[in-house]
């Protein structure tokens, strides 16, 4: 290499090294569905939400004697609400929430629209206000509005918006692991989640976040249905999945895949051995007589 071309080569190598460093730094940043995720400063938990994560309380029953008020202002107990034995999706929040509750409700509606099951037929949806100042008139308006947004005939009968006093609602929230607190400005700080309840009012599953997918909602309802909701295929798919709290949804369960693989292997091996055995038996039955039995010089004895 000539002395004149060496500086140019060095500049090219330096440029390549800088590009490699840049790519390495970019690769270390997590990607979201559109582009690069925001910096750590913007993804940190807001101060007002610190300590307000949903607690895993699966298997815990709701207080069945707790009394709320329905959309007409009439009293209704949790026991009466679950009297028909249908599973329910439960959300807690408040109806005048400036942002998060609307996002959570709208996200759930979009997920439910992706199901071929219908609210009011196979399951119901219950929203309980954590703000004791909210009344039945507001609850009735919300029920009508979200049933219309859901957009299926007869869906309104399966949507319930309930209100209650502080102590009653707090006992329900604690049963499902939903924390909240009143802020100095009069608003409430709280997380977002959908809780899948069995027909007897026991927490079966929870889906944190504001946008549960139709697939996750179907799996959660299948589990909450305890064998009475969904087809055999739905229950098989549910059996193959496991809830991952770190992802806030269901993932394929590797152990189940291994079990299925082992079962398929055993069935395949058994089938192969059976076919080989049948072929051997048939070959023996169709085989010509042996040389000894066909030789005329051989004298058979009785």
C-alpha positions as CSV (number, residue, x, y, z in Angstrom):
1,X,0.0,0.0,0.0
2,X,1.4,3.4,-0.9
3,X,1.9,6.2,1.7
4,X,-0.5,8.4,-0.2
5,X,-3.4,5.9,0.1
6,X,-2.8,5.1,3.8
7,X,-4.5,8.2,5.3
8,X,-7.6,7.5,3.2
9,X,-7.7,3.9,4.4
10,X,-7.3,5.1,8.0
11,X,-10.2,7.5,7.6
12,X,-12.4,4.7,6.2
13,X,-11.5,2.4,9.1
14,X,-12.3,5.2,11.6
15,X,-15.7,5.8,10.0
16,X,-16.5,2.1,10.1
17,X,-15.5,1.9,13.8
18,X,-17.7,4.9,14.6
19,X,-20.6,3.2,12.7
20,X,-20.1,0.0,14.6
21,X,-20.1,1.8,18.0
22,X,-23.3,3.6,16.9
23,X,-25.0,0.4,15.9
24,X,-24.0,-1.2,19.2
25,X,-25.5,1.6,21.2
26,X,-28.7,1.5,19.2
27,X,-29.0,-2.3,19.6
28,X,-28.9,-1.9,23.4
29,X,-32.0,0.1,23.3
30,X,-35.3,-1.8,23.4
31,X,-37.6,-1.4,20.4
32,X,-41.3,-0.9,20.6
33,X,-43.8,-1.6,17.8
34,X,-43.0,1.7,16.0
35,X,-39.4,2.6,16.7
36,X,-37.1,3.2,19.6
37,X,-38.6,3.1,23.1
38,X,-38.4,6.3,25.0
39,X,-35.5,7.0,27.4
40,X,-35.4,5.7,30.9
41,X,-36.4,9.1,32.3
42,X,-39.7,9.0,30.4
43,X,-40.6,5.4,31.2
44,X,-40.1,5.7,34.9
45,X,-43.2,5.2,37.1
46,X,-44.8,8.5,37.9
47,X,-44.4,9.5,41.5
48,X,-48.2,9.5,42.2
49,X,-48.4,5.8,41.0
50,X,-45.5,4.5,43.1
51,X,-46.6,1.6,45.2
52,X,-49.9,1.1,43.3
53,X,-49.1,-2.1,41.4
54,X,-51.8,-4.8,41.2
55,X,-51.2,-7.6,43.7
56,X,-51.6,-11.2,42.6
57,X,-54.7,-12.4,44.6
58,X,-55.8,-15.2,42.4
59,X,-58.0,-17.7,44.3
60,X,-59.4,-15.1,46.6
61,X,-63.2,-14.6,46.8
62,X,-65.1,-11.3,46.7
63,X,-67.0,-10.3,49.8
64,X,-70.3,-11.8,48.7
65,X,-72.3,-9.8,51.3
66,X,-70.9,-6.4,50.2
67,X,-73.7,-4.2,49.1
68,X,-73.4,-1.7,46.2
69,X,-75.9,0.4,44.2
70,X,-76.9,-0.4,40.7
71,X,-77.7,2.0,37.8
72,X,-81.1,2.8,39.3
73,X,-79.8,3.4,42.8
74,X,-81.2,0.1,44.1
75,X,-79.0,-1.9,46.4
76,X,-77.4,-5.1,45.1
77,X,-75.0,-7.5,46.8
78,X,-72.1,-9.2,45.2
79,X,-73.8,-12.5,45.9
80,X,-76.9,-11.3,43.9
81,X,-74.6,-10.1,41.1
82,X,-73.2,-13.6,40.7
83,X,-76.4,-15.5,41.3
84,X,-76.6,-16.7,37.7
85,X,-73.2,-18.4,37.9
86,X,-71.7,-16.7,34.8
87,X,-68.1,-15.6,34.8
88,X,-67.5,-11.9,34.8
89,X,-64.8,-9.4,33.8
90,X,-64.3,-6.8,36.6
91,X,-62.8,-3.4,36.3
92,X,-62.3,-0.8,39.1
93,X,-61.8,2.9,38.5
94,X,-64.0,6.0,38.5
95,X,-66.3,7.3,35.9
96,X,-65.1,10.9,35.9
97,X,-61.5,9.8,35.6
98,X,-59.7,12.3,33.3
99,X,-57.6,9.7,31.4
100,X,-56.7,6.2,32.6
101,X,-60.1,4.8,33.3
102,X,-61.4,5.8,29.9
103,X,-58.3,4.2,28.3
104,X,-58.8,1.0,30.2
105,X,-62.5,0.8,29.4
106,X,-62.0,1.6,25.7
107,X,-59.1,-0.9,25.5
108,X,-61.3,-3.6,27.1
109,X,-64.1,-2.9,24.7
110,X,-61.8,-3.2,21.7
111,X,-60.6,-6.6,23.0
112,X,-64.2,-7.8,23.6
113,X,-65.1,-6.8,20.0
114,X,-62.6,-9.3,18.8
115,X,-64.4,-12.2,20.6
116,X,-67.2,-14.3,19.1
117,X,-68.6,-14.6,22.7
118,X,-71.1,-11.8,23.6
119,X,-71.4,-9.8,26.8
120,X,-74.7,-10.7,28.4
121,X,-74.7,-14.2,26.9
122,X,-71.6,-16.2,27.9
123,X,-70.3,-13.6,30.5
124,X,-70.9,-10.2,31.9
125,X,-68.8,-7.1,32.5
126,X,-68.8,-5.2,35.8
127,X,-67.3,-1.7,36.5
128,X,-67.2,-0.6,40.1
129,X,-66.5,3.0,40.9
130,X,-63.9,3.8,43.6
131,X,-65.2,7.3,44.0
132,X,-68.1,7.3,46.6
133,X,-69.3,10.6,45.2
134,X,-70.4,9.1,41.9
135,X,-74.1,8.3,41.6
136,X,-76.5,6.0,39.9
137,X,-77.4,8.6,37.2
138,X,-73.8,8.7,36.0
139,X,-73.6,5.0,36.2
140,X,-76.7,4.6,34.0
141,X,-75.2,7.0,31.4
142,X,-71.9,5.1,31.3
143,X,-73.6,1.8,30.9
144,X,-75.7,3.0,28.0
145,X,-72.7,4.7,26.3
146,X,-70.3,1.7,26.6
147,X,-73.0,-0.8,25.6
148,X,-73.5,1.3,22.4
149,X,-69.7,1.5,21.9
150,X,-69.6,-2.3,22.2
151,X,-72.1,-2.4,19.4
152,X,-73.8,-5.8,19.8
153,X,-77.5,-6.3,20.1
154,X,-78.6,-7.1,23.6
155,X,-75.2,-6.3,25.0
156,X,-76.4,-3.7,27.5
157,X,-77.9,-6.3,29.7
158,X,-74.5,-7.7,30.4
159,X,-72.8,-4.4,31.3
160,X,-73.0,-3.2,34.9
161,X,-71.7,0.1,36.3
162,X,-72.0,0.1,40.1
163,X,-71.3,2.5,42.9
164,X,-70.8,2.2,46.6
165,X,-69.5,3.7,49.8
166,X,-65.8,3.9,50.5
167,X,-65.6,1.0,53.0
168,X,-67.5,-1.4,50.7
169,X,-65.6,-0.6,47.6
170,X,-62.3,-0.7,49.4
171,X,-63.1,-4.3,50.6
172,X,-63.8,-5.4,47.0
173,X,-60.6,-3.7,45.7
174,X,-58.5,-5.4,48.4
175,X,-60.0,-8.8,47.6
176,X,-58.6,-8.6,44.0
177,X,-55.4,-6.7,44.8
178,X,-56.3,-3.3,43.3
179,X,-54.7,-0.4,45.3
180,X,-55.8,3.2,45.0
181,X,-55.6,6.4,46.9
182,X,-57.2,9.9,46.8
183,X,-54.8,12.7,45.7
184,X,-54.7,16.2,47.0
185,X,-56.4,17.5,43.8
186,X,-59.4,15.3,44.4
187,X,-58.5,12.8,41.7
188,X,-57.6,9.1,42.3
189,X,-54.3,7.4,41.6
190,X,-54.7,3.8,40.7
191,X,-53.4,1.1,38.3
192,X,-55.3,-0.4,35.3
193,X,-56.3,-4.1,35.1
194,X,-59.1,-6.4,34.1
195,X,-60.0,-9.2,36.6
196,X,-61.6,-12.4,35.4
197,X,-64.0,-13.7,38.1
198,X,-65.5,-17.2,38.2
199,X,-69.2,-17.7,38.4
200,X,-68.9,-18.0,42.2
201,X,-67.1,-14.7,42.6
202,X,-63.5,-16.0,43.0
203,X,-60.6,-14.2,41.2
204,X,-59.4,-16.5,38.5
205,X,-57.0,-14.2,36.6
206,X,-56.0,-10.6,36.2
207,X,-54.7,-8.8,33.1
208,X,-52.8,-5.6,33.9
209,X,-52.7,-2.7,31.5
210,X,-55.1,-0.7,29.4
211,X,-55.3,-2.9,26.2
212,X,-56.0,-6.6,26.9
213,X,-55.9,-8.5,23.7
214,X,-58.9,-10.6,22.5
215,X,-56.7,-13.7,22.8
216,X,-55.8,-13.0,26.5
217,X,-59.5,-12.1,27.3
218,X,-60.6,-15.4,25.8
219,X,-58.1,-17.4,27.7
220,X,-58.9,-15.6,31.0
221,X,-62.6,-16.2,30.5
222,X,-62.0,-19.8,29.6
223,X,-60.2,-20.3,32.9
224,X,-62.8,-18.4,34.8
225,X,-65.5,-20.5,33.2
226,X,-64.1,-23.6,34.9
227,X,-65.0,-25.9,32.1
228,X,-68.4,-24.4,31.3
229,X,-67.3,-21.7,28.9
230,X,-65.8,-22.4,25.5
231,X,-65.3,-25.4,23.3
232,X,-63.0,-28.4,23.9
233,X,-60.5,-26.7,21.6
234,X,-60.7,-23.5,23.8
235,X,-59.9,-25.6,26.9
236,X,-57.0,-27.3,25.0
237,X,-55.6,-23.9,24.0
238,X,-56.0,-22.8,27.6
239,X,-54.2,-25.9,28.8
240,X,-51.2,-25.1,26.5
241,X,-50.8,-21.6,27.9
242,X,-49.5,-20.1,31.1
243,X,-50.0,-16.6,32.5
244,X,-46.8,-14.6,32.6
245,X,-47.1,-11.7,35.1
246,X,-44.0,-10.0,33.7
247,X,-45.7,-9.8,30.2
248,X,-49.2,-9.2,31.6
249,X,-50.7,-11.9,29.4
250,X,-50.6,-15.5,28.4
251,X,-47.6,-17.3,26.7
252,X,-47.1,-20.8,25.4
253,X,-46.1,-23.1,28.3
254,X,-42.9,-24.9,27.3
255,X,-43.7,-27.7,29.8
256,X,-47.0,-28.4,28.0
257,X,-45.3,-28.4,24.6
258,X,-42.8,-31.0,26.0
259,X,-45.7,-33.1,27.3
260,X,-47.4,-32.9,23.9
261,X,-44.1,-33.8,22.1
262,X,-43.6,-36.8,24.4
263,X,-47.2,-37.9,23.8
264,X,-46.9,-37.7,20.1
265,X,-43.6,-39.6,20.2
266,X,-45.1,-42.4,22.3
267,X,-48.2,-42.6,20.0
268,X,-46.0,-42.6,16.9
269,X,-43.7,-45.3,18.2
270,X,-46.6,-47.4,19.4
271,X,-48.3,-47.1,16.0
272,X,-45.1,-48.0,14.2
273,X,-44.5,-51.1,16.3
274,X,-48.1,-52.2,15.9
275,X,-47.9,-51.9,12.1
276,X,-44.6,-53.8,12.0
277,X,-46.1,-56.5,14.2
278,X,-49.2,-56.9,11.9
279,X,-47.0,-57.1,8.8
280,X,-44.9,-59.9,10.4
281,X,-48.0,-61.8,11.4
282,X,-49.4,-61.5,7.9
283,X,-46.1,-62.5,6.3
284,X,-46.0,-65.7,8.4
285,X,-49.5,-66.5,7.4
286,X,-48.9,-66.1,3.7
287,X,-45.5,-67.8,3.7
288,X,-45.2,-71.0,1.5
289,X,-44.8,-74.3,3.3
290,X,-41.3,-75.2,4.5
291,X,-39.0,-77.4,2.4
292,X,-39.2,-80.2,4.9
293,X,-43.0,-80.4,4.7
294,X,-43.1,-80.2,0.9
295,X,-40.4,-82.9,0.1
296,X,-42.1,-86.2,-1.0
297,X,-39.2,-88.2,0.3
298,X,-39.9,-87.2,3.9
299,X,-42.1,-89.7,5.7
300,X,-44.4,-88.1,8.2
301,X,-45.2,-89.9,11.4
302,X,-48.5,-89.7,13.2
